């Protein structure tokens, strides 16, 4: 029997290799047309994602361990994870969206004027319009 630390390290390494390979593929597909990206994902990413799911299903990590928590979380997101190879407009990561909302998260204490549901809803609508315009390469002031 192998020491727990060795098993945990091996599991983490394998999971990391799957993720690294998926992200590497995405970097390769970044500048392709939507159709070419879809074909590339079907050929490379989808089978790798399926292999990762099989591995995670068979992973024997303790449920409350760090590895077990990570595997459980990934499997709870499985339905959404399996969507990204099927739609070439989707990204593998939500990092870009998180970067876009970061200024609002940092500044939320400064926005106490939204102390009513109506004020909060108005703020959310405005922020959504501004960020959607930015993401669409439009000037928010011209909308």
TORRO-528914 format. One line per field, with one value per atom (N, C-alpha, C): residue number from 1; atom name; residue in one letter; x, y, z. Coordinates in nm, 2 decimals, always signed. Layout:
# residues N
num (NUM|...)
atome (CA|...)
residu (A|...)
u (X|...)
v (Y|...)
w (Z|...)
//
This chain:
# residues 143
num (1|1|1|2|2|2|3|3|3|4|4|4|5|5|5|6|6|6|7|7|7|8|8|8|9|9|9|10|10|10|11|11|11|12|12|12|13|13|13|14|14|14|15|15|15|16|16|16|17|17|17|18|18|18|19|19|19|20|20|20|21|21|21|22|22|22|23|23|23|24|24|24|25|25|25|26|26|26|27|27|27|28|28|28|29|29|29|30|30|30|31|31|31|32|32|32|33|33|33|34|34|34|35|35|35|36|36|36|37|37|37|38|38|38|39|39|39|40|40|40|41|41|41|42|42|42|43|43|43|44|44|44|45|45|45|46|46|46|47|47|47|48|48|48|49|49|49|50|50|50|51|51|51|52|52|52|53|53|53|54|54|54|55|55|55|56|56|56|57|57|57|58|58|58|59|59|59|60|60|60|61|61|61|62|62|62|63|63|63|64|64|64|65|65|65|66|66|66|67|67|67|68|68|68|69|69|69|70|70|70|71|71|71|72|72|72|73|73|73|74|74|74|75|75|75|76|76|76|77|77|77|78|78|78|79|79|79|80|80|80|81|81|81|82|82|82|83|83|83|84|84|84|85|85|85|86|86|86|87|87|87|88|88|88|89|89|89|90|90|90|91|91|91|92|92|92|93|93|93|94|94|94|95|95|95|96|96|96|97|97|97|98|98|98|99|99|99|100|100|100|101|101|101|102|102|102|103|103|103|104|104|104|105|105|105|106|106|106|107|107|107|108|108|108|109|109|109|110|110|110|111|111|111|112|112|112|113|113|113|114|114|114|115|115|115|116|116|116|117|117|117|118|118|118|119|119|119|120|120|120|121|121|121|122|122|122|123|123|123|124|124|124|125|125|125|126|126|126|127|127|127|128|128|128|129|129|129|130|130|130|131|131|131|132|132|132|133|133|133|134|134|134|135|135|135|136|136|136|137|137|137|138|138|138|139|139|139|140|140|140|141|141|141|142|142|142|143|143|143)
atome (N|CA|C|N|CA|C|N|CA|C|N|CA|C|N|CA|C|N|CA|C|N|CA|C|N|CA|C|N|CA|C|N|CA|C|N|CA|C|N|CA|C|N|CA|C|N|CA|C|N|CA|C|N|CA|C|N|CA|C|N|CA|C|N|CA|C|N|CA|C|N|CA|C|N|CA|C|N|CA|C|N|CA|C|N|CA|C|N|CA|C|N|CA|C|N|CA|C|N|CA|C|N|CA|C|N|CA|C|N|CA|C|N|CA|C|N|CA|C|N|CA|C|N|CA|C|N|CA|C|N|CA|C|N|CA|C|N|CA|C|N|CA|C|N|CA|C|N|CA|C|N|CA|C|N|CA|C|N|CA|C|N|CA|C|N|CA|C|N|CA|C|N|CA|C|N|CA|C|N|CA|C|N|CA|C|N|CA|C|N|CA|C|N|CA|C|N|CA|C|N|CA|C|N|CA|C|N|CA|C|N|CA|C|N|CA|C|N|CA|C|N|CA|C|N|CA|C|N|CA|C|N|CA|C|N|CA|C|N|CA|C|N|CA|C|N|CA|C|N|CA|C|N|CA|C|N|CA|C|N|CA|C|N|CA|C|N|CA|C|N|CA|C|N|CA|C|N|CA|C|N|CA|C|N|CA|C|N|CA|C|N|CA|C|N|CA|C|N|CA|C|N|CA|C|N|CA|C|N|CA|C|N|CA|C|N|CA|C|N|CA|C|N|CA|C|N|CA|C|N|CA|C|N|CA|C|N|CA|C|N|CA|C|N|CA|C|N|CA|C|N|CA|C|N|CA|C|N|CA|C|N|CA|C|N|CA|C|N|CA|C|N|CA|C|N|CA|C|N|CA|C|N|CA|C|N|CA|C|N|CA|C|N|CA|C|N|CA|C|N|CA|C|N|CA|C|N|CA|C|N|CA|C|N|CA|C|N|CA|C|N|CA|C|N|CA|C|N|CA|C|N|CA|C|N|CA|C|N|CA|C|N|CA|C|N|CA|C|N|CA|C|N|CA|C|N|CA|C|N|CA|C|N|CA|C|N|CA|C|N|CA|C|N|CA|C|N|CA|C|N|CA|C|N|CA|C|N|CA|C|N|CA|C|N|CA|C|N|CA|C)
residu (X|X|X|X|X|X|X|X|X|X|X|X|X|X|X|X|X|X|X|X|X|X|X|X|X|X|X|X|X|X|X|X|X|X|X|X|X|X|X|X|X|X|X|X|X|X|X|X|X|X|X|X|X|X|X|X|X|X|X|X|X|X|X|X|X|X|X|X|X|X|X|X|X|X|X|X|X|X|X|X|X|X|X|X|X|X|X|X|X|X|X|X|X|X|X|X|X|X|X|X|X|X|X|X|X|X|X|X|X|X|X|X|X|X|X|X|X|X|X|X|X|X|X|X|X|X|X|X|X|X|X|X|X|X|X|X|X|X|X|X|X|X|X|X|X|X|X|X|X|X|X|X|X|X|X|X|X|X|X|X|X|X|X|X|X|X|X|X|X|X|X|X|X|X|X|X|X|X|X|X|X|X|X|X|X|X|X|X|X|X|X|X|X|X|X|X|X|X|X|X|X|X|X|X|X|X|X|X|X|X|X|X|X|X|X|X|X|X|X|X|X|X|X|X|X|X|X|X|X|X|X|X|X|X|X|X|X|X|X|X|X|X|X|X|X|X|X|X|X|X|X|X|X|X|X|X|X|X|X|X|X|X|X|X|X|X|X|X|X|X|X|X|X|X|X|X|X|X|X|X|X|X|X|X|X|X|X|X|X|X|X|X|X|X|X|X|X|X|X|X|X|X|X|X|X|X|X|X|X|X|X|X|X|X|X|X|X|X|X|X|X|X|X|X|X|X|X|X|X|X|X|X|X|X|X|X|X|X|X|X|X|X|X|X|X|X|X|X|X|X|X|X|X|X|X|X|X|X|X|X|X|X|X|X|X|X|X|X|X|X|X|X|X|X|X|X|X|X|X|X|X|X|X|X|X|X|X|X|X|X|X|X|X|X|X|X|X|X|X|X|X|X|X|X|X|X|X|X|X|X|X|X|X|X|X|X|X|X|X|X|X|X|X|X|X|X|X|X|X)
u (+0.08|+0.00|+0.09|+0.05|+0.13|+0.09|+0.18|+0.15|+0.04|-0.05|-0.16|-0.11|+0.00|+0.06|+0.10|+0.15|+0.20|+0.07|-0.03|-0.15|-0.22|-0.23|-0.29|-0.21|-0.08|+0.01|-0.01|-0.02|-0.05|-0.18|-0.28|-0.42|-0.42|-0.36|-0.35|-0.28|-0.17|-0.09|-0.17|-0.24|-0.32|-0.43|-0.50|-0.61|-0.55|-0.44|-0.37|-0.33|-0.28|-0.24|-0.36|-0.48|-0.60|-0.63|-0.64|-0.68|-0.58|-0.45|-0.35|-0.36|-0.39|-0.40|-0.52|-0.64|-0.76|-0.73|-0.66|-0.63|-0.53|-0.44|-0.34|-0.41|-0.51|-0.59|-0.66|-0.72|-0.80|-0.71|-0.59|-0.49|-0.46|-0.45|-0.43|-0.55|-0.67|-0.79|-0.83|-0.77|-0.81|-0.84|-0.75|-0.76|-0.83|-0.89|-0.96|-1.10|-1.16|-1.30|-1.38|-1.51|-1.60|-1.61|-1.62|-1.63|-1.51|-1.39|-1.27|-1.25|-1.28|-1.27|-1.36|-1.48|-1.58|-1.52|-1.46|-1.40|-1.28|-1.20|-1.09|-1.13|-1.23|-1.28|-1.34|-1.41|-1.47|-1.36|-1.26|-1.15|-1.06|-1.03|-0.94|-0.99|-1.07|-1.11|-1.22|-1.32|-1.43|-1.39|-1.30|-1.25|-1.17|-1.09|-1.02|-1.11|-1.21|-1.31|-1.38|-1.42|-1.48|-1.39|-1.26|-1.16|-1.15|-1.15|-1.14|-1.26|-1.38|-1.50|-1.49|-1.45|-1.43|-1.33|-1.22|-1.12|-1.18|-1.25|-1.31|-1.41|-1.49|-1.59|-1.53|-1.41|-1.35|-1.24|-1.23|-1.13|-1.17|-1.08|-1.10|-1.06|-1.06|-1.02|-1.12|-1.08|-1.17|-1.25|-1.39|-1.48|-1.45|-1.39|-1.37|-1.22|-1.14|-1.01|-1.01|-0.90|-0.89|-0.92|-0.86|-0.88|-1.03|-1.08|-1.22|-1.32|-1.29|-1.37|-1.37|-1.25|-1.23|-1.30|-1.29|-1.36|-1.51|-1.56|-1.70|-1.75|-1.68|-1.72|-1.72|-1.62|-1.61|-1.73|-1.76|-1.87|-2.00|-2.02|-2.14|-2.16|-2.05|-2.06|-2.05|-2.06|-2.03|-2.12|-2.25|-2.34|-2.29|-2.25|-2.20|-2.06|-1.98|-1.85|-1.86|-1.95|-1.97|-2.03|-2.08|-2.14|-2.03|-1.92|-1.82|-1.76|-1.73|-1.68|-1.79|-1.91|-2.02|-2.06|-2.02|-2.05|-1.92|-1.87|-1.74|-1.74|-1.85|-1.86|-1.82|-1.84|-1.81|-1.67|-1.63|-1.49|-1.48|-1.36|-1.34|-1.34|-1.31|-1.29|-1.38|-1.42|-1.50|-1.41|-1.28|-1.19|-1.22|-1.25|-1.28|-1.40|-1.51|-1.62|-1.59|-1.51|-1.47|-1.39|-1.30|-1.22|-1.31|-1.42|-1.51|-1.59|-1.63|-1.71|-1.62|-1.49|-1.41|-1.42|-1.42|-1.44|-1.56|-1.67|-1.80|-1.79|-1.72|-1.71|-1.62|-1.51|-1.43|-1.50|-1.57|-1.64|-1.78|-1.82|-1.96|-2.00|-1.90|-1.93|-1.94|-1.89|-1.91|-2.04|-2.12|-2.24|-2.36|-2.35|-2.46|-2.59|-2.59|-2.71|-2.81|-2.76|-2.85|-2.90|-2.96|-3.00|-3.15|-3.21|-3.34|-3.34|-3.43|-3.44|-3.45|-3.52|-3.54|-3.40|-3.33|-3.20|-3.10|-3.10|-3.01|-3.04|-3.17|-3.21|-3.16|-3.18|-3.14|-2.99|-2.91|-2.77|-2.73|-2.79|-2.76|-2.78|-2.89|-2.92|-2.82|-2.78|-2.68|-2.55|-2.50|-2.38|-2.38|-2.49|-2.50|-2.49|-2.55|-2.55|-2.41|-2.34|-2.20|-2.11|-2.11|-2.02|-2.05|-2.18|-2.21|-2.16|-2.17|-2.12|-1.97|-1.90|-1.75|-1.71|-1.78|-1.75|-1.78|-1.87|-1.90|-1.82|-1.72|-1.64|-1.71|-1.81|-1.89|-1.86|-1.88|-1.86|-1.99|-1.98|-2.10|-2.17|-2.09|-2.15|-2.23|-2.21|-2.29|-2.42|-2.44|-2.56|-2.68)
v (-0.12|+0.00|+0.12|+0.22|+0.35|+0.44|+0.53|+0.63|+0.72|+0.77|+0.86|+0.98|+1.04|+1.16|+1.13|+1.02|+0.98|+0.96|+0.90|+0.88|+1.01|+1.10|+1.23|+1.31|+1.31|+1.38|+1.33|+1.20|+1.14|+1.18|+1.18|+1.22|+1.37|+1.45|+1.59|+1.62|+1.55|+1.56|+1.52|+1.41|+1.36|+1.46|+1.51|+1.60|+1.73|+1.77|+1.89|+1.87|+1.75|+1.73|+1.73|+1.68|+1.69|+1.83|+1.91|+2.05|+2.13|+2.11|+2.17|+2.14|+2.02|+1.98|+2.05|+2.06|+2.12|+2.27|+2.34|+2.48|+2.50|+2.41|+2.42|+2.41|+2.32|+2.30|+2.43|+2.49|+2.62|+2.73|+2.74|+2.84|+2.81|+2.69|+2.65|+2.69|+2.68|+2.71|+2.86|+2.94|+3.07|+3.16|+3.15|+3.24|+3.17|+3.06|+2.99|+3.04|+3.02|+3.05|+2.97|+3.00|+2.93|+2.78|+2.77|+2.63|+2.55|+2.61|+2.54|+2.50|+2.60|+2.57|+2.45|+2.45|+2.34|+2.21|+2.21|+2.08|+2.04|+2.13|+2.10|+2.05|+2.11|+2.07|+1.92|+1.90|+1.77|+1.66|+1.70|+1.60|+1.58|+1.69|+1.68|+1.70|+1.81|+1.85|+1.76|+1.72|+1.64|+1.50|+1.43|+1.30|+1.32|+1.42|+1.44|+1.47|+1.55|+1.58|+1.46|+1.37|+1.25|+1.16|+1.16|+1.08|+1.13|+1.26|+1.32|+1.29|+1.29|+1.25|+1.10|+1.01|+0.87|+0.86|+0.93|+0.93|+0.98|+1.09|+1.15|+1.06|+0.99|+0.90|+0.78|+0.74|+0.62|+0.66|+0.79|+0.84|+0.79|+0.74|+0.69|+0.78|+0.91|+1.01|+1.02|+1.03|+1.05|+1.17|+1.16|+1.26|+1.40|+1.39|+1.52|+1.57|+1.50|+1.54|+1.66|+1.73|+1.83|+1.78|+1.67|+1.60|+1.56|+1.50|+1.46|+1.57|+1.68|+1.80|+1.86|+1.86|+1.91|+1.82|+1.69|+1.60|+1.61|+1.62|+1.63|+1.76|+1.87|+2.00|+1.99|+1.93|+1.92|+1.83|+1.72|+1.64|+1.71|+1.79|+1.87|+1.97|+2.01|+2.10|+2.03|+1.90|+1.82|+1.86|+1.88|+1.91|+2.04|+2.14|+2.26|+2.24|+2.17|+2.14|+2.07|+1.99|+1.91|+2.00|+2.12|+2.21|+2.28|+2.31|+2.40|+2.35|+2.22|+2.17|+2.17|+2.17|+2.16|+2.30|+2.41|+2.54|+2.62|+2.65|+2.71|+2.86|+2.91|+3.05|+3.05|+2.94|+2.93|+2.92|+2.97|+2.96|+2.85|+2.80|+2.69|+2.75|+2.88|+2.94|+3.06|+3.10|+3.22|+3.34|+3.32|+3.43|+3.56|+3.57|+3.70|+3.76|+3.69|+3.74|+3.79|+3.71|+3.75|+3.88|+3.89|+4.02|+4.14|+4.11|+4.22|+4.27|+4.18|+4.22|+4.27|+4.24|+4.27|+4.42|+4.52|+4.66|+4.68|+4.61|+4.62|+4.56|+4.44|+4.37|+4.46|+4.51|+4.59|+4.72|+4.78|+4.91|+4.89|+4.78|+4.76|+4.84|+4.85|+4.93|+5.08|+5.12|+5.26|+5.29|+5.19|+5.21|+5.19|+5.25|+5.23|+5.30|+5.38|+5.44|+5.34|+5.22|+5.11|+5.04|+5.11|+5.05|+5.00|+5.01|+4.95|+4.85|+4.76|+4.67|+4.74|+4.85|+4.92|+4.99|+5.04|+5.10|+5.00|+4.88|+4.77|+4.72|+4.71|+4.66|+4.76|+4.89|+4.99|+4.99|+4.97|+4.96|+4.84|+4.73|+4.60|+4.62|+4.68|+4.71|+4.79|+4.90|+4.99|+4.92|+4.85|+4.78|+4.68|+4.61|+4.50|+4.57|+4.68|+4.75|+4.79|+4.85|+4.90|+4.79|+4.68|+4.57|+4.50|+4.49|+4.42|+4.51|+4.64|+4.72|+4.71|+4.71|+4.69|+4.56|+4.45|+4.32|+4.31|+4.39|+4.40|+4.50|+4.55|+4.66|+4.78|+4.82|+4.94|+5.04|+5.16|+5.27|+5.28|+5.25|+5.26|+5.39|+5.50|+5.63|+5.66|+5.58|+5.60|+5.52|+5.44|+5.36|+5.43)
w (+0.00|+0.00|+0.00|-0.08|-0.09|+0.02|+0.07|+0.17|+0.11|+0.20|+0.16|+0.08|+0.13|+0.07|-0.08|-0.10|-0.24|-0.33|-0.28|-0.35|-0.38|-0.28|-0.30|-0.40|-0.39|-0.49|-0.63|-0.65|-0.78|-0.83|-0.75|-0.79|-0.84|-0.76|-0.79|-0.92|-0.94|-1.06|-1.18|-1.17|-1.28|-1.32|-1.22|-1.24|-1.30|-1.25|-1.31|-1.45|-1.49|-1.63|-1.72|-1.68|-1.76|-1.78|-1.68|-1.69|-1.77|-1.75|-1.83|-1.98|-2.01|-2.15|-2.21|-2.14|-2.19|-2.21|-2.12|-2.14|-2.25|-2.27|-2.38|-2.51|-2.52|-2.64|-2.67|-2.57|-2.59|-2.64|-2.59|-2.64|-2.79|-2.83|-2.97|-3.05|-3.00|-3.07|-3.07|-2.99|-2.96|-3.09|-3.18|-3.30|-3.42|-3.40|-3.51|-3.52|-3.64|-3.66|-3.56|-3.54|-3.46|-3.51|-3.64|-3.70|-3.68|-3.70|-3.68|-3.53|-3.44|-3.30|-3.26|-3.31|-3.28|-3.33|-3.45|-3.50|-3.41|-3.38|-3.29|-3.15|-3.10|-2.97|-2.98|-3.09|-3.11|-3.12|-3.19|-3.21|-3.09|-3.01|-2.91|-2.77|-2.75|-2.61|-2.56|-2.65|-2.60|-2.55|-2.63|-2.58|-2.45|-2.44|-2.32|-2.20|-2.23|-2.12|-2.08|-2.17|-2.14|-2.06|-2.09|-2.02|-1.88|-1.86|-1.73|-1.64|-1.70|-1.63|-1.58|-1.67|-1.63|-1.52|-1.53|-1.42|-1.29|-1.30|-1.18|-1.11|-1.20|-1.15|-1.08|-1.13|-1.07|-0.96|-0.94|-0.84|-0.70|-0.63|-0.50|-0.39|-0.42|-0.31|-0.20|-0.08|+0.03|+0.01|+0.03|+0.00|+0.07|+0.19|+0.26|+0.24|+0.16|+0.14|+0.03|+0.02|-0.08|-0.22|-0.25|-0.38|-0.40|-0.29|-0.30|-0.32|-0.25|-0.26|-0.41|-0.46|-0.60|-0.70|-0.68|-0.77|-0.76|-0.63|-0.61|-0.68|-0.66|-0.72|-0.87|-0.93|-1.08|-1.13|-1.05|-1.10|-1.08|-0.98|-0.96|-1.07|-1.14|-1.25|-1.39|-1.38|-1.50|-1.62|-1.60|-1.70|-1.78|-1.70|-1.76|-1.82|-1.76|-1.82|-1.95|-1.97|-2.09|-2.20|-2.17|-2.27|-2.35|-2.28|-2.35|-2.48|-2.49|-2.62|-2.73|-2.69|-2.79|-2.85|-2.78|-2.83|-2.84|-2.96|-2.98|-2.93|-2.90|-2.84|-2.69|-2.63|-2.48|-2.46|-2.34|-2.30|-2.19|-2.18|-2.08|-1.94|-1.92|-1.79|-1.78|-1.66|-1.64|-1.60|-1.61|-1.57|-1.63|-1.75|-1.82|-1.75|-1.73|-1.66|-1.52|-1.45|-1.31|-1.31|-1.41|-1.42|-1.45|-1.53|-1.56|-1.44|-1.35|-1.23|-1.11|-1.12|-1.01|-0.96|-1.05|-1.00|-0.92|-0.96|-0.88|-0.75|-0.74|-0.61|-0.52|-0.57|-0.49|-0.44|-0.52|-0.49|-0.43|-0.40|-0.36|-0.23|-0.14|-0.01|-0.04|-0.16|-0.19|-0.25|-0.28|-0.35|-0.26|-0.14|-0.04|-0.09|-0.19|-0.24|-0.29|-0.32|-0.37|-0.24|-0.15|-0.02|-0.03|-0.15|-0.16|-0.28|-0.28|-0.40|-0.53|-0.53|-0.66|-0.70|-0.61|-0.64|-0.68|-0.61|-0.65|-0.79|-0.82|-0.96|-1.06|-1.03|-1.13|-1.15|-1.04|-1.05|-1.14|-1.11|-1.18|-1.33|-1.37|-1.51|-1.57|-1.51|-1.56|-1.58|-1.48|-1.48|-1.59|-1.61|-1.71|-1.85|-1.87|-2.00|-2.03|-1.93|-1.95|-1.98|-1.90|-1.93|-2.06|-2.09|-2.22|-2.34|-2.32|-2.43|-2.44|-2.33|-2.33|-2.39|-2.35|-2.41|-2.56|-2.60|-2.75|-2.82|-2.76|-2.82|-2.86|-2.78|-2.81|-2.70|-2.73|-2.63|-2.55|-2.42|-2.33|-2.33|-2.36|-2.36|-2.48|-2.59|-2.71|-2.72|-2.62|-2.62|-2.57)
//
